[in-house]
Amino acid sequence: MNTLAIAGKRLTYLRLGTGAPLVLVHGFPLDHSIWEPVIPFLTDCFDLILPDLPGFGGSDSPEPDPVIETYAHALADLLSHLGLEQTFLAGHSMGGYVALAFARLYPRLLRGLALIASQTVADTPERKAGRYATAEQVAAQGAGVVADAMVPKLSVDPAHYPLLNELILCQKPDAIIAGLRAMAGRPDSSSLLSSLNVPLVLVHGQADALISVERAREAAQMVPHAVLVELPEVGHMPMMEAPEQTAAALKRLTYA
Ligand code: MLT
């Protein structure tokens, strides 16, 4: 892993492959390692950059109460550190919310966007309340609360559960709480998406139990040039459940 210090805080990332830069942003509450299965299919055509979002994996936690834009700023700091003027950006679930914030804040740095098992809509009031309640439970009981609730919903294939469980249990409770609050406060990005003039790829499992494939279909309808790749019998973790198809979909960013 490589490490960058931003305002005294460590941000860890992996970089490998050759070609156009592609930043892969993990979802909640995970880290860069979820992308391992897709790496062998992408290193021949991308300069892959896999950060741990602030607080997750090896990265230090952000200041308390970050907003979704906090994570997008960290990505921009990483690009600047690497001397990259533009990049393709793929975000998984919460990583997609971060990627949309990045697209809003740094449109000139974006060469193409992929949303994997993500959505453009903001939380409903009920969903927001649920996230604040979960944040309180994590503060009292730790990461196990989230692992127990999420792992069975992450994949249709129980073979992935032990790894995902372990990965969530490794995450710092304060990072989980920060991520929950940031997601609860994120804005609706639907109009932003419809105004995007860069390549857009949407990858979604038809059996995603956390974010319905309908969200990706709605997003695809808003953007005439969008490429929608639906994966049958795949849940919320396409990069682990269908790595080859997910990588092939990401390569479509470069065709446009
Ligand atoms: C994620 O996988 O990043 C989260 O489940 C997204 C969410 O809760 O909205």
Residues whose N, C-alpha, C, O or C-beta is under 5 A from the ligand:
A	BS01	MLT	G27 F28 H92 S93 M94 G95 L210
